[in-house]
Amino acid sequence: MKKKSLAIFLGFTLLLNLIIVGCGNQKNQGNNPGSSPQQGTKPKFLVVGTASSGGAYYPIGIGLADIITNTLGIQTTAQVTGGAVENNELIKKKDVDLAITMSVLASRAYKGEEPYKGKNEEIRTLFTGLSKGIFHVVVNDKSDIRSIKDLKGKKVVLGPAGGGGIYVTLDVLSAYGISLSEIQPLYIPYDEGTSALTDGNVDAVVVQSAAPASAITQLTAAKKPVRILSIEDDILKIIFQKYPYYKKIDLPKEIYNTDQPITTIYDDTTVVINKDLDEQMVYNITKAIFENLDKVKQSHPSAKNLQLENAAKGVPVPLHPGAEKYYKEKGVL
């Protein structure tokens, strides 16, 4: 009788342990936002980090999510976030699986540079070239500022505090040998900055935006006497050597009714992804996106220039192996 009771007790204990372990495994393998599937598995859903619902990132994120959902059968949603700066942190924390950001911010996150603390080893590139954020420096036409090097000691509007464009400015200034402490930065919206410029309250305004930038066209349409500065060739070489994710652009004089074309740089909008996501799944995601490129372009006008040929050029952080496999297969890498 004692042996029978002992056997029943041991059997019950073993069954209880199996139940506890099974529940624990279910919790660990659940498909929470940002969870990373085991090799060869497909999650039930994915999350794309975007920005506020009123910007470009959100509708583009919806477009990407719809492609993944309808093509691969993985329920994918676009999540409203704090935008380009926060999205890299959300990838690191695995709160989102994919996210839209700026190349300069992805690079800084990966290296652990301001505004981030600690290296982000979770982040990888899915593709770049989604849209162009162009670096503009605007001054009054009668100003003695003829080059970006002349901004030293001047009052310069850098855009709203916390904006990603600030870090493009820091990179450009560093190529000229100028630190942030050597100018008088002001952090206000671009349209307020251009108003302050025409009122003579600031010396220059930096606008990081697709072209034509509305903050600048409002000035030129009102025939306000302003100039847009070009970046010299020798400085461009320094920029591209230090920051290979930037690219050169020549803005035709017709865009802002300038006397001559403007030579400057742009920062690509990049889609990043968590490195732990399954390689084959990421390959399938990349393939689905570029086989439905028209749907991405239709999601927002800023995405109209996305091309497979440029998707892996000048990436700010290493490509995810799944994306790399696709680009090599298509002959663009």
N, C-alpha and C positions, 0 to 999 in steps of 0.2 A: 504493500500500500504506500509506504514511504517512497519507494522507487518510482511508483506511478505518479505520485504527487510531484516529485522532483522533476520528472520528465515533462509533465504538464507545465510546471513553472518555467523550466528552461525553454520550452517551445514558445510559450507566451512572450518571454523576454526577447527571444530571437525575432519573433514577428514584429514586436514593438520597435526594435532597432531598425528593421528593414523599412517600416513605415516612416520613421523619422528621417532616415537617410534619403528615402525616395522623395519626401517633401522638400528636403534641403536641395536635392539635385534639381527639382522642378523650379525652385526659386532662383537658383544660380543660372539655369538655362532659359529663364523666361525672356520674352521679347520686349523688354522695357526700352524706351528711347535710349539710343546710344549703346545698347548691349551688343557685344561682338560675337557673332556666331562661330561655332566650331568649324574647322576646315571641312568644306564640302556640304555644309548645311545652308538653308535659306531661312532668314528670319521672317516672322509674320508681318512685321512692318518696319519702316525706316522713317527718320525725321530729317528734314532739310532746314537748316538755320538760315533765316533771311534778314529782315530788318523791320522797320515800321510798315504798316499796311499801306502807307501813302507813298512809299518810295519805289524804286525800280526793282530792288532785290526781291520783294515779296511776290509780285506777279511772275517774275522769272522762276522763283522757287516753286510756285504752283505749277508752272509749265514743266519743270523737271520732275516734280512729284507725279504729275499725271502720266508722263512718259514711262516712268519706272513702274507705276501701278498697272497701267494698261498693257505694257509690253512684257513685264516679267512676273506679274501677278503678286508683287510684294506691295502691300498697302503702304503708301508713302504720303506723308503730309508735309506741308510747308508751315513752319512755326515762326511766329512773330518774335523778334529778338531785339537786342539793343543795337544791332548792326555789325558792320565790318570788324570793329575792334573786339567786341564781345564774342563774335562767332568762333574765333580761333580758340578762345578759352572753353567754349561749349564743346568743341571737338575734343579738347584735352580731358574734360570731365566726363566725356561720353554721354552728355545730355542730348546731343544731336549726332547724326551719323555723317551727313554731308553739310556743307555750309558755303555761303558766298562771302567773299572778302576781297580786300585789296592785296595785290602782290607784295607791296612794301610791308603790310601788316603780317602777312603769312610768314615772310622772311624774318621779321623781328620776333614773332612768336616762336619760331623754330630755333632761333639763336638765343632767346631769352633776353632780348633787348627791350628798352622802353617802348611802349607802355606795359610790357609784360615782365613778370617776375619768374625766373626759372625757365629753362628750355622746355619747349613743347615737343616732346618726342612722339606724340600720337598723330601729328598732322602730316598728311601727304597730299600731293596735288592730284586731282582728278583731271582737270583741264584748265587752261588759261585762255586769254583772248576773248572773254565774254563781252567786255565793253572797254572803252578807253576813257580813263580819267586824265585829262590834259592839264599840264602845269602852265598857268598863265600868271604873269606879273604885270600889273597895270599901274601906270604912273600918269600924272598930269603932263600934258604935252609940253608945257613950258618948264618942267622940272629939270634940274641939273643931273638927275639920275639917268645915265645913259647905258648902264650895265647893272647886272645883279650885284656885282662887286661894290657898287656905289650905295647899296642899302645899309652898309655899316653905319650905325649910329642913328638910323632913321626910324620913324614910326611906321610899322608895317602890320597891316591886318592879315592874320593867318587863317581866318575862318573861325567857326564856332569851336569853343573849348572841347577837347576830346575827339575832334574829327580826325579821320585818318589822313587827310590832306596835309596836316601839320608835319607829318613824318616825311612826306615827299619834300617839303620845304627844307627840313633839316638836312636831308641828303644832298639837295642842291647847294645849300649854303656851305656845307662841309667841303664840297668840290671846289668852292671859291676860297676856302680857308677861313670861313666866317662861322663863328659859333652863335648860338641863340642869344647868349649874353651880350653879344656885340650889336644887336639891334634892339629896338623897343617894340616888342610884340604886343598886338592887341587881338583878343579873341572874341570876335563878333561875327554874325552872319555876313555872307558875302554882299548881299544887297545893301545892308547898313554900311558896310565897309566902302563900297563904291560911292555912296552918298557922302560919307565922311571925306572921301578923296576929293570929290568935286567942290566940297565946302572948304577945302584947304586944311582940314583937321588931321589928316594923316598924309604920309608921303608916298605910300604904295599899298596895293592890295594884291594878295596872292589868292587866285581862284583855281581850285582843283575841281575840274568839272569836264563833262563831255562838251564838245564844241558844236555849235556856238553856245557859249554860256550866257544864260539870260541876264545875269548880273552885269555882264559887259555889253551885251547888245542893247540893253536899256540906255546905256550911256551913248553908244554910237548912234542909236536911232534918234536920240535927243540932241545929236551933234555936239556932245560935250567933248572938249579938246583933250583926249587922252592918247597915250601910247602903250603898246604892249612890247615888253622886252624879249629879245631873243637870247638864247644861250650860245655862247661862242663855241667853235669847233674844238678847241683845245680843252675846254671844260667838259664838253660832251664825252670826249675820250676818257676823262677821269671818271665821270659818272658811270659810263658803261663798264669800265674796268672794276669799279668798286661795287656796283649794283647792276648785275647783268640782266635783271628782270625789267629794267626800264628800256624804252625804245624811243627812237627819234621820230619826230613828226614835223612836217613843214605845213603850216596853216596858210592856205591861199589868202591873198590880200582881200578877196571878196567876202570872206567870212565876217570880218570886222571892219571892212572899209579902210584898211590900213594902206600906207604908201607902198609897202613891200611885204612879201611873205614873212611869217614869223617862224623861226626855228626853235623848237622846244622839245620836251619829252612827254611821254605819257606812261601811266601805270595801268597795267591790265587788271581787270576784275577777274578773279580766279575762284574756281570752285575747289574746295579742299574736302578731304574725306579722312575718316579714321583709319589708321594703318592696319588695325587688327581685323578689319572686314575681310571676308574670304576673297582670295584672289580671283577665282572664277566668277564669283558674283560681281565683283567690281569690273571685271572684263565685260560681263554682260550688261552692266549699267552703262559703261562707256559706249559700248556698241549700240545700245538702245538709243542713247542721247544723239549720237551722230548719224544714226539712221533715221532719226526724226528731227533733223536740224531745223526744218521749217517751223515746227511747233515751238521750238525754243525761240526762234526769231520773232514769231508772232506774239510771244508772251509780253514783250515790251520793245519799243523802238531802239533802246540802247543795246539790245542784243543782236541787231541786224547784221553786224560784221563778223559774227562768230564763224570760223572756218576750221575744218578738220586739219588743214595744212599748218595752222598756227597754234593748234591746241597744246602742243608739247614744246613750244619754243620759248626759251627764257623763263622756265618755270622757277618760282621763288623758293620752293622746297622740293625734295625728291618726289618723283612720280610714285604713285601706288603701283606695285608690281602688276596688278590686274589691268590698270590703264596703260602701263608701259607695254605690256603684251599686245594690247589692241593696236597701239600706235605703230609698233614694229611690224605687225601683220599688215597694216595698211600702207606701210612704206613712208611714213611721215616722221620717223625717228631713226 
